[in-house]
Amino acid sequence: MRDALASLALEIRKGQAALSEKAREARLGVPGFVVKAEGRSVSRSACAVDGGLLAFRLHGHDVVATRAVGVNFVYEGSVLKSFSYHPGRTPKTEVHVKSALDEHEANVLRSLLRLKSELSCAIETLERYSPGLLLLDGSLWTVPSDRPGEGSGLAPLYGEVVGLYKKLFAGCDLRKTMLCGVVKDSRSKKLAESLGFSCSDTVLTSHMLDKGERTSAFRYFDKGQKEPEGFWDRLKVFYIKPSENDLPLRIEHLAPAGGKDDGAHDGSDETASLILSLSSISDAFAYPAILIEADMRAAMDPAEAERLQADISALDIRPLRRDSRPFR
């Protein structure tokens, strides 16, 4: 086993070295692809929203527990002066029970309920604080796996989530709030494939970028996209490397209405500067401190799932056979 693992590790190192060399060549071959990001002093109200989720199955039922929290940090000269939470430091948990779902629909349900919880909290947080910057943990739009199949009973829930995204976008426009989605470990390959690589964008940009650099911004959607109506051409994406010892972050942001497709006018330069400044708390884990706080407040204890399962089982809803057997 050890010999096999050592051989595998050697192959991985060789592959990474070859990829790194090709990535650096590609960096030189695409003028304007790499942009230097400059950190700046932060003096504004910044909010972040994250959610927690627990899910388990019972016979004939899927149980999903969600909660979300908004955190408001007020900075002056990049120094944290005050903070607060919405709806509170320890948000309440909402429990949802759905029956007659197959495995795919159960996964879709979990994702949509999590998004609905987080987006509802984001809208309330925006309305309460009117921050200069609002960060979401994750993407600014649904992924293909979130879309229910044709004729699915989850279609109305998907429509609710789409409506909440649009409401959030419009609310940020009204309050002139910068809206960003921060993705830690993106699986997207769109950028890598456009440059002829067969790896994830995160892996590729980890070799292409140096500390304090970002890629040029590109559109989230291709031309011809119908949704989100009125916003599809304003969702921009770039990758940024705040630390030499951590992978790049995927940053999605809503460009100002009527802005040009360049860093000075689509908000990419300012967004990159703020993300760089807010992610400098740790060289080993380059991530905005306010999102770390939101994650810690929204995280759900697995023991809570056991309590919920016990409470629901008391209502004569039986657990799965594999979860109730008297032996291992």
SULHUQUI-V503354 format. One record per pair of residues at least 12 apart in sequence whose ideal C-beta (glycine too) atoms are under 7 Angstrom apart, sorted by the first residue. I is the first residue (numbers start at 1). J is the second residue. D is the distance in Angstrom with one decimal. If there is no record, write none. Layout:
i = (I	I)
j = (J	J)
d = (D	D)
This chain:
i = (19	19	20	23	23	23	24	24	26	26	27	32	33	33	34	34	34	34	35	35	35	35	36	36	37	37	37	37	37	37	37	38	39	39	39	39	40	40	41	41	42	42	42	42	42	43	43	43	44	44	44	45	45	45	45	45	46	46	46	46	46	46	47	47	47	47	47	47	47	48	48	48	48	48	48	49	49	49	49	49	49	49	49	50	50	50	50	50	50	50	50	51	51	51	51	51	51	51	52	52	52	52	53	53	53	53	53	54	54	54	55	56	56	57	58	58	58	58	58	59	59	59	60	61	61	61	62	62	62	62	63	63	63	63	64	64	64	64	65	65	65	65	65	66	66	66	66	67	67	67	67	67	67	67	68	68	68	68	68	69	69	69	69	69	69	70	70	70	70	70	70	71	71	71	71	71	71	72	72	72	73	78	85	86	86	86	89	91	94	95	96	105	105	105	108	108	108	109	111	112	112	112	112	112	115	116	116	116	118	119	119	119	119	120	122	122	122	123	123	123	123	126	126	126	126	126	127	130	130	131	132	132	133	133	133	134	134	134	135	135	135	135	135	136	137	137	137	137	138	138	139	139	139	140	140	140	140	140	141	141	141	142	162	165	166	166	169	169	172	173	178	178	178	179	179	180	180	180	180	181	182	182	182	182	183	183	184	184	185	186	186	186	186	187	188	188	188	189	191	192	201	201	202	202	202	205	205	205	206	206	209	209	209	210	211	211	211	212	213	214	214	214	214	215	215	216	217	217	217	217	217	217	218	219	219	219	220	220	220	220	221	234	234	234	235	235	236	236	236	236	237	237	238	238	238	240	240	240	242	242	242	242	242	243	243	245	245	246	246	246	249	249	251	251	253	253	255	275	278)
j = (199	207	207	204	207	208	207	208	195	208	208	216	215	216	208	209	213	215	213	214	216	263	212	213	212	213	214	240	272	273	276	273	273	276	277	280	273	277	77	78	75	78	274	277	278	75	76	77	75	132	133	72	74	129	131	132	73	75	131	132	133	290	70	71	72	125	129	131	134	71	135	288	290	291	294	68	70	118	121	122	125	136	294	68	69	118	137	291	294	295	298	66	67	68	114	117	118	298	67	298	299	300	65	66	110	114	300	300	304	305	110	305	309	320	312	317	318	319	320	317	318	320	99	97	99	317	98	101	106	109	95	97	308	312	96	109	110	113	93	94	95	300	308	94	113	114	117	91	92	93	94	117	298	300	91	117	118	121	298	85	91	121	294	297	298	85	86	121	122	124	125	83	85	290	293	294	297	84	129	131	290	277	297	124	125	128	297	298	117	308	113	148	152	154	146	148	154	154	146	146	154	157	158	161	161	160	161	164	136	161	164	165	168	164	134	136	168	164	167	168	171	168	171	172	175	177	171	175	177	177	177	178	177	178	274	172	177	179	180	182	288	290	291	181	182	291	294	295	181	183	181	183	252	179	181	235	252	254	165	220	235	161	227	228	228	231	231	254	254	257	253	267	271	253	254	251	252	253	271	252	249	251	288	291	249	250	249	287	202	200	201	202	250	200	200	201	250	201	204	204	239	250	247	248	250	239	241	248	247	248	239	241	248	241	241	243	244	276	241	238	239	240	272	238	239	238	236	237	238	263	266	268	237	233	235	236	235	236	237	252	235	254	255	257	252	254	253	255	266	268	250	252	251	268	272	272	275	276	275	276	279	280	286	283	286	283	284	284	285	286	275	286	271	275	267	271	267	288	290)
d = (6.6	6.0	4.3	5.9	3.7	4.7	6.8	7.0	5.4	6.7	4.8	5.8	6.1	5.6	6.8	6.5	5.4	6.6	6.8	5.3	5.7	6.4	6.6	5.9	5.6	6.4	4.9	6.0	4.1	6.2	5.0	5.7	6.1	4.4	4.4	6.9	4.6	6.0	5.4	5.0	4.4	4.7	6.5	5.3	6.7	5.9	5.2	5.9	6.2	3.6	6.3	6.2	5.1	5.9	4.2	5.6	5.2	6.5	5.7	6.7	4.3	5.7	5.7	6.5	5.0	5.2	5.6	4.3	5.0	5.1	4.3	6.8	4.2	4.6	4.4	6.3	4.8	5.7	5.3	4.4	5.8	5.6	6.1	6.9	6.8	7.0	4.2	6.5	3.9	4.8	4.6	6.2	6.5	3.8	5.5	5.1	4.1	5.2	5.3	4.3	5.1	3.9	7.0	5.4	6.4	4.8	6.9	5.0	6.2	4.4	4.9	5.7	5.9	5.8	6.5	5.0	6.5	5.6	6.8	7.0	4.7	6.4	5.4	5.5	5.0	6.1	5.1	5.4	4.8	6.3	6.8	5.4	6.6	6.4	4.7	6.3	5.4	5.1	5.2	7.0	5.1	6.7	6.1	5.4	5.3	5.7	4.1	4.6	6.4	4.7	6.6	6.6	6.2	6.7	6.4	4.5	4.7	3.7	5.9	6.0	4.7	6.7	5.9	4.5	4.8	6.8	4.1	5.3	6.7	7.0	3.1	6.8	5.8	5.6	5.1	4.6	6.7	4.9	4.9	6.6	4.9	6.3	6.7	6.1	4.8	5.5	6.5	6.9	6.8	6.6	5.7	6.8	6.4	6.2	6.4	5.2	5.7	6.1	5.0	6.1	6.6	5.0	6.0	5.5	4.9	6.1	5.5	6.5	6.9	6.7	3.9	6.4	6.0	6.4	6.7	6.2	5.6	6.7	5.9	5.4	6.1	6.9	5.1	6.6	6.6	6.3	6.8	4.7	6.8	5.8	6.5	6.6	6.9	4.8	6.1	6.5	5.3	5.2	5.2	5.7	6.0	6.5	5.6	4.7	6.4	5.5	6.7	6.5	5.8	6.1	5.0	6.0	6.0	7.0	4.0	5.8	4.5	6.8	6.4	6.7	6.6	6.5	6.8	6.2	5.5	7.0	5.1	5.9	6.2	6.3	6.8	6.6	6.4	6.4	4.4	6.0	6.7	4.5	5.9	4.0	5.9	6.2	6.4	6.1	6.8	4.0	6.7	6.6	6.7	6.8	6.1	5.2	4.0	5.8	6.7	5.0	6.8	6.3	6.9	4.5	6.3	6.8	5.5	6.0	6.8	4.2	7.0	4.5	5.1	5.8	6.9	4.1	5.8	6.8	5.9	6.1	4.3	6.6	5.8	5.1	6.3	3.9	5.0	5.0	4.8	6.7	4.5	6.5	4.4	6.6	6.3	4.1	5.8	6.5	6.9	6.5	3.7	6.7	5.3	6.2	6.5	5.7	4.5	6.9	6.3	6.3	5.6	5.2	5.7	6.1	6.7	5.2	5.6	5.9	6.9	5.6	5.9	6.7	7.0	5.3	4.1	6.5	3.9	5.0	3.7	5.3	5.4	6.2	6.1	4.2	6.9	7.0	6.4	5.8	5.9	4.8	5.1	6.7	6.7)
